[in-house]
Amino acid sequence: MAVGLGSFMGSGGGLEFSGGGGSYLWHTYRHHWYQQAKAQLMKNLRDVDSSAIAKNIILFIGDGMGLTTVTTARILRGQQKGHSGEEYELAFDKFQHVALAKTYNTDSQVGDSGACATALLCGVKGRFETVGLDDKGVYNRCESSFESKVFCLADWAQTDGKSTGLVTTTRVTHPKLLAMSPILATVIFGGGRRHFLPRGELDTKNPENAGRRKIWAKLSKMARDKKSRGLPYKYVSRKRELDKVDPVKVDYLLGLFSPGHMAYESDRDNGAEGEPSIAQMTRRAIEVLRKNPRGYFLMVEGGRIDHSHHFNNAHRALVDTLAFEDAVITALGMTRPDDTLMVVTSDHSHVFAFGGYPKRGNPIFGVDDKPSDVDNMPYTTLLYANGPGYNHNFPNGRENLTNVDTEDKNFIQQSAVPRRWDSHGGEDVPVYAHGPMAHLFRGVFEQTYVPHALAFASCIGPQRDDCERRRQSYHRQLIECPSPHIVEEDINSVVAWTPSRWCITVCLSLMLLILRHDRT
């Protein structure tokens, strides 16, 4: 289904409100909800599942972006636009198909980043604190990795002749990204420049940072290798350098924009000498990758959402989530829904909670309208179950937030249990899909299903043969026009055979024309 970019831009719902002093009175009577439900029904009835092959795949991963993060980021975006916030819709909220993925590891009830990345990118669950390995791989036992390595989405795409790209706001050498096979990617954007310089060598862009790599792997050596093979390449390290890149003249593009992780969006220097946004990196990556006639696989990771949550810093987490959404909007504006499958999901969630009984339109970083009925002190509606926000060294136990600016970007939310870092959450994470074969993403499934469904949609990797058989059957049905009694889909089939219904309609129309002709 062809959907314009405008339909994915969030809206405020067009509702009127009145009130003062932060008190909202919403005039949303019964007819509003009836009309809204009818509009959604009509939209769903118009939507048609696409069984076309996905030439391109873009997988957006909001690291640590659980449902609570999505909900509160949605409200924040709405409030930034002058609305109450609750009624707002993020770009991927409007995707046609939504599902839930289970994130546990084979030996852990709550998932670890590396093992979750393996499930999400390689289609195999592994053990806690391992990456790119199946269940035979054990943490801190190197010999166990020899026979447990797995191939992943990037490998499958490259084998099929597609270009591959990686965009992240963390270091590109971050352990969980090993499942992406970044060494073979056509485009790589992120941080981690110090890990590409020999140990002790100063970073000319940031002299206070020295290289950390044991093996000689200078960027100049990598560049000479590309040049010796006649490959058009470019290395960039500043926003202005990325802006000047001509994607027509470059086939290989490496961008390392910081010594370590890139800055949080709240702190990012967006000047010419600063860092590009995740949306700007996504734009340039697509411009380079789409030159390949066989298509591409691009992974875009909002990696610092996770880091903010670990620090119990909800402000930076939500602002980074909105920057991540900007990248999704950018990709929607540069691709076609008939050849590019876009999936937005997360590797895991966090113990991040949103509660209390605040009035409609309450500032998302604010406190509940009423204080606690136990200690009579205010509390924020955003809290963490554990993490560094625990501090009960005050006279009444926890800190009194009466005169504290809880909306400051440096404010640390309170937590129930002390930990140096907050832990991941164990609940399912959302999966949003848009484009060809997006209907494969529905229901509740294992996280390992995601890469297999993506591979099937694009006819690559271990799902290539099944996809080709379905593809051939799809075209046969266009020609044969089967009768209604054989259209019933096999319960194990994952493709909706809409061409069959089309054929039936055409056949019935022809019969009506013949009957009319006979009457005349």
C-alpha positions in Angstrom: 0.0 0.0 0.0 1.5 3.3 -1.0 1.4 5.7 1.9 2.7 9.2 1.8 5.2 10.6 4.3 2.6 13.0 5.6 0.5 10.2 7.0 3.3 9.1 9.2 3.9 12.6 10.7 2.5 12.8 14.2 -0.7 14.8 14.9 -2.1 16.4 17.9 -5.5 14.9 17.3 -7.2 18.2 16.6 -8.8 18.4 20.0 -9.6 21.5 21.9 -8.7 22.1 25.5 -8.9 24.8 28.0 -7.6 25.5 31.5 -5.0 27.3 33.4 -2.1 26.6 35.7 -1.3 23.4 33.9 -4.9 22.0 34.4 -6.3 20.6 31.1 -10.0 20.2 30.4 -10.6 18.2 27.3 -13.8 18.6 25.4 -13.8 15.1 23.9 -17.4 13.9 24.1 -18.7 10.5 22.9 -18.9 11.4 19.2 -15.2 12.1 19.1 -14.2 8.6 20.1 -16.9 7.1 17.8 -15.5 9.1 14.8 -11.9 8.3 15.7 -12.8 4.5 15.9 -14.6 4.7 12.6 -11.7 6.4 10.9 -9.3 3.7 12.2 -11.7 1.0 11.0 -11.9 2.5 7.5 -8.1 2.8 7.4 -7.7 -0.9 8.4 -10.3 -2.0 5.8 -8.5 -0.1 3.1 -5.1 -1.5 4.0 -4.0 -4.4 1.7 -1.2 -6.8 2.7 1.7 -6.6 0.2 3.2 -9.9 -1.0 5.9 -8.2 -3.1 9.5 -9.0 -2.5 11.4 -6.5 -0.3 14.4 -5.2 -2.4 15.6 -3.2 0.6 15.4 -3.8 4.4 15.9 -1.1 7.0 15.9 -2.4 10.6 15.6 0.3 13.3 16.7 -0.8 16.8 16.0 1.5 19.7 18.4 0.0 22.2 16.5 -0.3 25.5 13.3 1.2 23.9 10.5 -0.7 25.7 6.9 0.2 25.6 7.1 2.6 28.5 9.8 4.5 26.6 7.7 4.7 23.4 4.7 5.9 25.3 6.4 8.6 27.2 8.5 9.7 24.2 5.2 10.0 22.3 3.8 12.3 25.1 7.0 14.4 25.1 6.8 14.9 21.3 3.2 16.0 21.6 3.9 18.4 24.5 6.8 19.9 22.5 4.3 20.7 19.8 1.9 22.4 22.2 -0.5 19.5 22.8 -1.4 17.5 25.9 0.7 14.7 24.4 -1.2 11.5 25.2 -3.1 11.7 21.9 0.0 12.2 19.8 1.3 9.5 17.4 5.0 8.8 16.6 5.8 8.0 13.0 6.1 4.3 13.6 2.9 4.3 15.7 1.2 4.6 12.4 2.8 1.5 10.8 0.2 -1.0 9.6 1.5 -4.0 11.5 2.5 -4.3 15.2 3.7 -7.3 17.2 5.5 -8.2 20.4 8.8 -10.0 20.7 10.1 -12.1 23.6 13.6 -11.1 24.7 14.8 -13.8 27.1 18.2 -15.6 26.6 18.6 -19.3 26.7 20.0 -19.1 30.2 18.5 -15.9 31.5 15.0 -14.7 32.1 15.9 -11.1 31.4 17.9 -10.5 28.2 21.5 -9.2 27.8 22.3 -6.8 25.0 24.7 -9.1 23.2 22.5 -12.2 23.3 19.4 -10.2 22.4 21.3 -8.7 19.4 22.2 -12.2 18.3 18.5 -13.2 18.4 17.4 -10.0 16.6 20.1 -10.1 13.9 21.0 -13.7 13.5 17.8 -15.6 14.3 19.3 -17.7 17.1 19.1 -17.3 20.9 22.3 -17.5 22.8 23.6 -17.4 26.4 23.8 -14.3 28.6 26.7 -12.0 27.8 27.6 -13.7 24.5 27.2 -12.3 21.0 27.1 -13.9 17.5 27.1 -17.4 19.1 24.4 -20.0 19.6 23.7 -21.8 22.9 27.0 -23.7 22.7 29.0 -20.5 23.2 29.7 -19.8 26.8 30.9 -16.4 28.3 34.6 -16.3 29.1 35.3 -19.7 27.5 36.9 -18.7 24.2 37.2 -22.3 22.9 33.4 -22.6 23.0 33.1 -20.0 20.2 34.9 -22.2 17.6 31.8 -24.2 16.8 29.1 -21.9 17.9 29.4 -18.9 15.5 26.4 -18.1 13.5 25.7 -16.2 10.3 23.5 -13.1 10.5 21.3 -10.8 8.4 24.2 -8.8 7.1 26.0 -12.0 6.0 22.8 -13.2 4.2 22.4 -9.8 2.5 26.0 -9.6 1.4 25.9 -13.2 0.0 22.9 -12.1 -2.1 24.9 -9.2 -3.5 23.2 -6.5 -1.5 25.0 -3.6 0.1 25.0 -3.4 3.9 25.2 -0.4 6.2 25.4 0.4 9.9 24.4 3.6 11.6 24.7 3.8 15.4 25.1 6.5 18.1 27.4 4.2 20.1 30.9 3.0 19.2 30.8 1.0 16.0 33.0 -1.4 17.9 30.4 -1.9 20.6 30.2 -5.7 21.4 26.5 -6.1 20.5 27.2 -4.8 17.0 29.5 -7.7 16.2 26.3 -9.5 15.2 26.0 -7.0 12.4 29.3 -8.1 10.8 30.4 -4.4 10.6 33.8 -5.2 9.1 32.1 -6.1 5.7 29.6 -3.2 5.6 29.6 -0.7 2.8 28.6 2.2 5.0 29.5 2.5 8.7 28.6 5.6 10.8 29.0 6.0 14.6 31.6 6.7 17.3 34.7 4.8 18.5 37.5 6.5 16.6 40.0 5.7 19.3 39.5 2.0 18.6 40.8 2.4 15.1 44.1 4.0 16.2 47.2 2.2 17.6 47.5 2.2 21.3 49.1 5.4 22.5 48.7 7.4 19.3 46.8 10.7 19.8 43.6 11.4 18.1 44.3 14.5 16.0 40.6 15.5 16.2 40.5 15.1 20.0 44.2 15.2 21.3 43.1 14.3 24.8 42.1 10.8 23.5 44.7 8.3 22.6 44.3 5.1 20.4 43.4 1.9 22.2 43.9 -0.7 19.5 46.6 -3.4 20.1 46.8 -4.4 16.5 48.1 -1.9 13.9 44.9 -0.8 12.2 45.3 2.9 11.3 42.6 4.5 9.3 45.3 5.5 6.7 46.1 1.8 6.2 42.4 0.9 5.7 42.2 3.8 3.2 45.3 2.6 1.2 43.7 -0.8 1.0 40.6 0.6 -0.6 42.6 2.8 -3.0 44.9 -0.1 -4.1 41.8 -2.0 -5.2 40.3 1.0 -7.0 37.3 1.3 -4.7 35.7 4.8 -4.3 35.9 5.4 -0.6 35.7 8.2 1.9 36.5 8.7 5.6 34.8 11.5 7.5 34.9 12.6 11.2 32.9 15.8 11.4 29.4 16.9 10.4 30.8 19.3 7.8 32.8 16.5 6.2 29.7 14.3 6.0 27.7 17.1 4.5 30.3 17.5 1.7 30.3 13.9 0.6 28.9 13.3 -2.9 27.1 9.9 -2.6 27.4 9.4 -6.4 31.2 9.4 -6.2 31.5 7.2 -3.1 30.8 3.5 -2.7 32.4 2.9 0.7 31.9 5.4 3.4 33.3 5.3 7.0 32.3 8.0 9.5 33.7 8.0 13.0 32.5 11.1 14.7 33.8 10.8 18.3 36.6 9.0 20.2 34.0 6.9 22.1 30.2 6.9 22.0 28.6 9.8 20.2 27.0 12.5 22.3 23.5 12.3 23.7 21.1 14.3 21.5 20.5 16.7 24.4 24.3 17.5 24.5 25.2 17.1 20.8 27.1 19.9 19.1 25.2 20.3 15.8 27.6 22.9 14.4 29.8 22.2 11.4 32.6 20.9 13.6 30.2 18.8 15.7 28.5 15.5 15.2 25.7 14.7 12.7 22.4 13.6 14.1 21.2 10.0 13.7 18.7 11.2 11.1 21.5 12.9 9.1 23.6 9.8 9.2 20.6 7.7 8.1 20.0 10.0 5.1 23.6 9.8 3.9 23.7 6.0 4.4 20.6 5.5 2.3 21.9 7.8 -0.5 25.0 5.6 -0.8 23.4 2.2 -0.3 20.5 2.7 -2.8 22.9 2.8 -5.7 23.1 -1.0 -5.6 20.5 -2.4 -8.1 20.2 -5.5 -6.0 19.2 -3.5 -2.9 20.5 -3.1 0.6 20.2 -4.0 4.3 20.6 -1.1 6.7 20.6 -1.3 10.4 20.0 2.0 12.3 20.5 1.9 16.1 19.6 4.5 18.6 22.1 3.1 21.0 22.3 5.8 23.7 18.6 5.4 24.7 19.9 2.4 26.6 22.8 4.3 28.3 20.5 7.0 29.6 18.2 4.5 31.1 21.1 2.7 32.8 21.8 6.1 34.5 18.1 6.5 35.5 18.2 9.7 33.3 14.8 9.7 31.7 15.2 13.1 30.0 18.2 12.1 27.8 16.6 8.7 27.1 13.4 10.2 25.7 15.1 13.0 23.8 17.3 10.3 22.1 14.2 8.3 21.3 12.7 11.3 19.5 16.0 11.7 17.6 15.6 8.0 16.7 12.1 8.7 15.4 13.5 11.5 13.3 15.7 8.9 11.6 12.6 6.8 10.9 10.8 9.8 9.4 13.9 10.5 7.2 13.9 7.0 5.9 10.2 7.1 5.1 10.7 10.2 3.0 13.5 8.6 1.0 12.1 5.1 0.3 9.1 3.5 -1.4 6.7 1.3 0.5 6.4 -1.1 -2.3 10.1 -2.2 -2.3 11.5 -1.3 1.2 10.5 -3.2 4.3 11.0 -1.1 7.4 10.9 -2.6 10.9 11.2 -0.7 14.1 11.9 -2.6 17.4 14.2 -2.9 20.4 16.6 -5.5 21.7 15.2 -5.2 25.2 13.5 -2.9 27.6 14.5 -1.3 31.0 12.9 -1.3 34.4 11.4 2.1 33.5 8.0 2.9 34.9 5.3 5.5 34.2 2.6 5.9 36.7 0.8 7.7 39.5 -2.5 9.5 38.7 -1.5 12.7 36.9 -4.0 14.9 35.1 -4.2 14.9 31.4 -1.4 17.1 30.0 0.8 16.8 33.0 4.5 17.5 32.0 6.0 14.2 31.2 9.1 15.0 33.4 7.0 16.5 36.1 5.5 15.2 39.4 2.2 13.7 40.2 -0.6 16.1 41.1 -0.9 14.7 44.6 2.0 13.7 46.9 2.6 10.2 48.2 -0.1 9.1 50.7 2.7 7.6 52.9 5.5 10.2 53.2 3.5 13.2 51.9 6.3 14.1 49.5 6.0 14.6 45.7 7.2 12.0 43.3 7.9 12.0 39.5 5.5 10.0 37.3 8.7 8.5 35.7 10.6 6.2 38.0 12.9 3.2 37.9 12.7 -0.1 39.7 16.5 -0.1 40.4 19.6 1.9 39.6 21.7 4.8 40.8 18.6 7.0 41.5 18.2 5.2 44.9 19.1 7.5 47.8 17.4 7.1 51.1 20.0 9.1 53.2 17.6 12.0 53.8 15.7 12.7 57.1 12.5 11.3 55.7 14.1 8.6 53.7 14.0 9.6 50.1 14.8 13.1 48.7 12.0 15.7 48.9 11.5 16.9 45.4 9.4 20.0 46.4 11.9 22.5 45.1 13.8 20.3 42.6 13.6 21.0 38.9 12.7 17.5 37.7 12.5 18.7 34.1 16.3 19.5 34.0 18.1 17.2 31.5 20.5 16.2 34.3 17.8 15.1 36.8 18.2 11.5 37.9 14.8 9.7 38.5 14.4 8.0 41.9 14.7 4.2 42.0 13.4 1.6 44.4 16.5 -0.6 44.7 20.2 0.6 44.7 22.3 -0.5 41.8 25.3 1.1 40.0 23.3 0.8 36.7 19.7 0.0 36.2 19.0 -3.4 34.9 17.2 -4.4 31.7 13.5 -5.2 31.8 12.2 -8.7 30.9 8.9 -7.8 29.3 8.2 -8.2 25.5 9.2 -5.4 23.2 7.1 -3.9 20.4 7.8 -4.6 16.7 6.4 -2.1 14.1 6.5 -3.0 10.4 5.8 -1.1 7.2 6.3 -2.1 3.5 6.3 -5.3 1.5 5.3 -8.4 3.6 4.9 -6.3 6.7 2.0 -8.6 7.5 4.5 -11.2 8.6 5.0 -9.2 11.8 1.9 -9.8 13.9 1.1 -11.6 17.1 3.5 -12.5 19.8 6.7 -14.3 18.8 10.3 -15.1 19.7 12.8 -12.4 19.0 14.6 -14.8 16.7 11.6 -14.7 14.3 12.4 -11.1 13.3 15.5 -11.8 11.1 14.0 -14.9 9.6 10.9 -12.9 8.6 13.1 -10.2 7.1 15.1 -12.7 5.2 11.9 -14.3 3.9 10.5 -11.0 2.8 13.7 -10.3 0.8 14.4 -13.8 -0.4 17.8 -14.1 1.3 19.7 -16.4 3.7 18.1 -19.5 5.1 14.6 -18.4 3.9 15.6 -17.9 0.3 14.3 -21.2 -1.1 10.9 -20.9 0.7 10.5 -17.4 -0.5 11.3 -18.3 -4.1 8.7 -21.1 -4.0 6.1 -18.8 -2.6 7.1 -16.2 -5.2 6.6 -18.7 -8.1 3.3 -19.8 -6.6 2.2 -16.2 -6.3 2.8 -15.6 -10.1 1.1 -18.9 -11.0 -2.0 -17.7 -9.2 -2.0 -14.5 -11.2 -2.2 -16.6 -14.4 -4.3 -19.6 -13.4 -7.1 -17.7 -11.6 -8.0 -20.5 -9.2 -11.6 -21.2 -8.1 -12.7 -20.1 -4.6 -12.6 -23.6 -3.0 -8.8 -23.9 -3.4 -8.0 -20.4 -2.2 -8.0 -21.4 1.5 -4.6 -20.8 2.9 -2.6 -23.5 4.6 -2.4 -22.8 8.3 1.4 -22.9 8.2 1.6 -20.4 5.3 2.9 -16.9 6.1 1.9 -15.2 2.9 -1.6 -13.8 2.2 -2.5 -14.8 -1.4 -4.3 -11.7 -2.4 -3.7 -12.4 -6.1 -6.2 -15.3 -5.8 -8.9 -13.0 -4.6 -8.0 -10.6 -7.4 -8.3 -13.4 -10.0 -11.7 -14.4 -8.6 -13.0 -10.8 -8.9 -11.7 -10.6 -12.5 -13.4 -13.9 -13.4 -16.7 -12.9 -11.9 -16.6 -9.6 -13.7 -16.0 -11.4 -17.0 -19.0 -13.7 -16.4 -21.2 -10.7 -15.7 -20.1 -9.1 -19.0 -20.9 -12.3 -20.9 -24.3 -12.5 -19.3 -25.0 -8.8 -20.2 -23.9 -9.5 -23.8 -26.2 -12.5 -24.0 -29.2 -10.5 -22.8 -28.6 -7.9 -25.5 
